[in-house]
């Protein structure tokens, strides 16, 4: 039930059927203004600088625990445990350290602009 794409203002997470996930978040620092990790623009598309990946390690009901195993931003998306809570009635996934991310059936504006 966690599989799919979840997004919000500034980024999102993709979770595959095998439990692997990739997080992509804005740092809100442009590469022209500061050191890496930083965001950049390619062909008028913002490329987020905070990229992390990992896998779900357990789940029970509407909660899951995972582990971030790789990251470009140790401050905002550190390596280690990460928790997920799914709210099916609103199609929102709450992710520890990140906040709420919306699935495709979530109400417009529920997870930011």
N, C-alpha and C positions, 0 to 999 in steps of 0.2 A: 504494500500500500504506500510505501515511501518512494517508489520508483517514478521517475519523471523529472521534469524541469520545474524549478521553483524560483521565482524571481521577485525582486523588489527594487526600490530606488537605489541605484548604485551597485547592483550585482545580483548574483543568484547562485544556485547550486543545481547540479545535475546528478541524479542517483540512478545507477544502472541496476538491472535485475540481479547481477552477481554481488551487489552490495557496495561496489566501488562508487566513489563520488568525486566530483571536481567542484571546487568553490572558486568563483571569479568575482572579485569585489573591487570597487574603486578605492584608491588611496586618497583621492582628492588633492594630490600633489602632482603637478605636471613634471614630466622628465626634464623640461627646459628650466624648471624652477628649483629642483632639488635632486638629491641622489635617489637611487633605486632603493626600495620598490617605488615605482611611480607610474602614473597613467600617461598614455600617449594617444595621439590621433593618427589613424591611418585611413586614407580615403574617406575622410569625414566621419569615421567611426571611432568612438572612444574605446581604447584597449585598456582594460583594467590592469593595474600593477600587482594586485594582491591575488595570487593564484595558489591554491592549495589542493591537495588530493589526499584521499585516504579510503577507508572502508568501514562499513557498519560491522560491529562485532556482536551485537545482540539486539533483540527486539522483543517486546511484549505488549500486546494490545496496540495502543496508539503512541507508544514511546520506543525510542531506539537509542542505542549508544554506539558511537563510532570512534575511530582514531584517525586524527590527521597525521599523515606520515611524511608529507612533503609540503613545503610552503615557501613562498617568496617574501613573506612578511611575518616574521616571528613575533612582532609586537601585537598586530591585530588578529592574526590567525595562527596561533602558536601550535607547534607539534604537541600532540597529546589527545586526551579525551575530549569528545564533543557530544552533546546531547541533542536529541530531536524529539519534539512533541507534535503530533499531527492532530489537527482539529478538522475532522472530515466535514462537519456541517458547514464550515466556512471555507474549506479548501485552503487552509493556511498551515504552514509548517513553521514552528518556532524552533530556532536553532541557537543554542547557547553561544554567546559571544557575538552573534550576528544580528539576531532579531527575527522578525516575522517575514516569511517569504510566501508568496502566493502561487497557487496552482492555477490552471486555466479556468476553473469554475469559480474562483474567488470574485467577490464584488469589485467593481472598478474602483480604483483608488485605495483599496484595503491595505496595500503594502507600499504606499508611496506613489510618487508621480510616475 
